[in-house]
Amino acid sequence: MEKGEIVIVNKKQYFRYAKGLKTAKECLLCHGNNDNITAEVKEKLKEKYPKDSATGYGINQVRGIVSVIRPID
């Protein structure tokens, strides 16, 4: 679920770190099964994120990643 590595970009060395983001119980209030999301939350999601389709997840499924890249001096 996480990885660190040294990469070369334009002849410079960087350390790149990435870690998967797993869904927790609280995440499912907005990102869970569509049948289990309340009508109020669905309406707010439609208003704020009309093109978002990040629903249908279960607990501990990977929903995204955090990725950081830092130059090595």
N, C-alpha and C positions, 0 to 999 in steps of 0.2 A: 503493500500500500504506500510505500514511500521509497524514493530513490534520490541519491545524490551522485553527481558525476562532474568531471571536468570536461568542458567542451571548448573547441576553438572556433571563434567567429572572427572573420577578417584578420586572421593571424594573431589574435589575442586570446589568452586563456581566461575562461570564466568557470566559476562553480555554479552548477545548476542543481536546484533541489525541487522536488515535486512530491506532493502528498495528496492522496485521494481524500475526498470529503464524503464520509458516510452519513447517511440519513439517520437521525435519532428520532425518538418518539415525537418530540416537539416539531420536527421538520415536517412530519406527515400532516400537520394541521393545514398546510398549504400545498404540500408536494405529494401527499398520499393518494390513495385510491379515490377517484373522482366521486364515487358514491358516498365516501366518508367525509368529504369537505363540506362544511356548512354553506348554505345559500349565501349568507352574509360575506363569507370569505371568498366564495366564487365571484360574487359581484365586485368586490374590491380588487381582486386579481384581474378581472376583465377590464376594470377601469384603469388600474395602474400599469398593467402589463398585458395589453390586448393580444400580443403575438406570442406570449409565453405558453409553452406546452409542457412545462416541467412538473407533470403530475403522474401518478401511477406508481410511485416508488414505495418500497417497503423498508422496514428497519434494516440498517446496515448495508443497504445498497449504495454504490458509489454514485453520487449526484454531480460531482465535479472535482476539480483539483485546485490546489494552491501551488503556484509555480514561482520561484524566485531565482533570479540570475544575478550573480555578483562578480565583478572583475577580480582577477587574482593579480595582485601587484608584485 
